[in-house]
Amino acid sequence: MVAVQLPAYFPPLSYTALVGHVDHFILADTFRYRSETFQNRSKLRNASGSHWITIPVFGQPEGAPIDTVEIETGGRWREKHWRSFLYDYRSTMYFEHYQASFQPFFELEWDALADCVCRSVTLQMELMGLDTSVTRASSLEGHPRGLDAILDATEADVLAHPADQPLPDAPSVPVESIRYEHPTYRQNFDGFEPGMTALDLLFNYGREAPRRMMRGLSSSAPA
């Protein structure tokens, strides 16, 4: 079973649970870039509720293939993002436990958006202890830019796809419909805000986080 999803910057629980549900996860970095999405931003919990951290991109790449989008490297976005994680999570139960594995991401030079965001997905998987096989669409034979082309290139038998996301075309394989009911859990500040990066759960619950995350996922038989 495969899932094909756009790369997302330290993605939320629903995305990460889908990664944990399938055998093979395809990061569709050959699909088109859209601004104001998770493709270059992530949502963090803070004392006032939540806030976005956004990777600045060069020019106006709306609609360009994600693997061609470049990061605006002139600013200090990596330092600012790391500082945001520190401010928001260093007092959580488990942030210090993961810090040595997490912090080096923000010390690397990133030029290509796809390289950066795809690595954020796999790093988050490693921290969560997920062992799903992950492939970037740009690394597949023929550099496929459509869903069916990716399914053909990966010899997929079943596609797992979120029920609330429309499919661009009728896929060539059966589709397992995935639903996600966001769990409520203890966060680092009063109240509860859904839709945060999955690291929000991890830094608060440690090794228990994957089990809590997967509770929200349900699926229907492939159709």
Residue pairs with C-beta under 8 A, 6 or more apart in sequence:
1 21
1 22
1 23
1 24
1 156
1 157
1 158
1 159
1 160
1 176
2 22
2 23
2 24
2 25
2 26
2 151
2 154
2 156
2 158
2 159
2 160
3 18
3 19
3 21
3 22
3 24
3 25
3 26
3 159
3 160
3 161
3 178
4 26
4 28
4 137
4 147
4 150
4 151
4 159
4 161
5 15
5 18
5 25
5 26
5 27
5 28
6 27
6 28
6 29
6 31
6 37
6 38
6 39
6 66
7 27
7 28
7 29
7 39
7 66
7 114
7 117
7 118
7 121
8 15
8 37
8 38
8 39
8 42
8 117
8 120
8 121
9 38
9 39
9 40
9 41
9 42
9 53
9 55
9 116
9 117
9 120
10 42
10 120
10 121
10 124
10 197
10 198
10 199
11 38
11 42
11 120
11 121
11 124
11 197
11 198
12 38
12 43
12 195
12 196
12 197
12 198
13 180
13 182
13 183
13 196
13 198
13 201
13 213
13 216
14 162
14 180
14 182
14 216
15 38
15 198
16 124
16 125
16 128
16 130
16 198
16 213
17 180
17 213
17 214
17 216
17 217
18 25
18 160
18 162
18 178
18 180
18 217
19 25
19 121
19 125
19 130
19 132
19 134
20 128
20 130
20 132
20 210
20 213
20 214
20 217
21 160
21 178
21 214
21 217
21 219
22 132
22 160
23 132
23 133
24 132
24 133
24 134
24 135
24 154
24 156
25 132
25 133
25 134
25 135
26 134
26 135
26 136
26 137
26 140
26 150
26 154
27 118
27 121
27 134
27 135
27 136
27 137
28 66
28 137
28 147
28 150
29 65
29 66
29 67
29 114
29 117
29 118
29 136
29 137
29 138
30 65
30 66
30 67
30 137
30 138
30 143
30 144
30 145
31 65
31 66
31 137
31 145
32 63
32 64
32 65
32 66
33 39
33 57
33 61
33 62
33 63
33 64
33 65
33 66
33 69
33 113
34 62
34 63
35 57
35 62
39 66
39 113
39 117
40 54
40 55
40 57
40 113
40 117
41 52
41 53
41 54
41 55
42 52
42 53
42 120
42 197
43 50
43 51
43 52
43 53
43 195
43 196
43 197
44 50
44 51
44 52
44 53
44 84
44 85
44 88
44 89
44 196
44 197
44 200
45 88
45 187
45 188
45 189
45 193
45 196
45 200
46 87
46 88
46 189
47 189
49 191
49 193
50 193
50 195
50 196
51 84
53 80
53 81
53 84
54 77
55 71
55 77
55 81
55 110
55 113
55 116
55 117
56 71
56 72
56 75
56 77
57 69
57 70
57 71
57 72
57 113
58 69
58 70
58 71
58 72
59 70
61 68
61 69
61 70
65 145
66 113
66 114
66 117
67 112
67 114
67 136
67 138
69 112
69 113
69 114
70 111
70 112
70 113
71 77
71 110
71 111
71 112
71 113
71 116
73 109
73 110
73 111
78 106
78 107
78 108
78 110
79 106
81 106
82 103
82 106
85 95
85 102
85 199
88 188
89 95
89 188
89 199
89 200
89 203
90 96
91 188
92 188
92 203
92 204
93 203
93 204
93 205
93 206
94 202
94 203
94 204
94 205
94 206
95 203
97 206
98 127
98 202
98 203
101 123
101 126
101 127
102 123
102 127
102 199
105 119
105 120
105 123
110 116
114 136
114 138
118 136
121 134
122 134
124 197
124 198
124 199
125 131
125 132
125 134
127 199
127 202
128 198
128 202
128 209
128 210
128 213
129 207
129 210
130 210
135 154
137 143
137 144
137 145
137 150
140 150
140 153
140 154
141 153
142 149
142 153
144 150
144 152
144 153
146 168
146 169
147 167
147 168
147 169
147 171
148 169
148 171
148 172
150 156
151 159
151 171
151 172
151 173
152 172
156 173
157 173
157 174
158 173
158 174
158 175
158 176
158 222
159 171
159 173
159 174
159 175
159 176
160 175
160 176
160 178
160 219
161 167
161 175
161 176
161 177
161 178
162 177
162 178
162 179
162 180
163 177
163 178
163 179
164 179
167 175
174 222
174 223
175 222
175 223
176 219
176 220
176 221
176 222
177 219
177 220
177 223
178 217
178 218
178 219
179 217
179 218
179 219
179 220
180 216
180 217
180 218
181 216
181 218
182 194
182 195
182 216
183 212
183 213
183 215
183 216
184 192
184 194
185 192
185 201
185 204
185 205
185 212
186 204
186 205
187 193
187 196
187 200
187 204
188 200
188 203
188 204
198 209
198 213
201 209
201 212
201 213
202 209
205 212
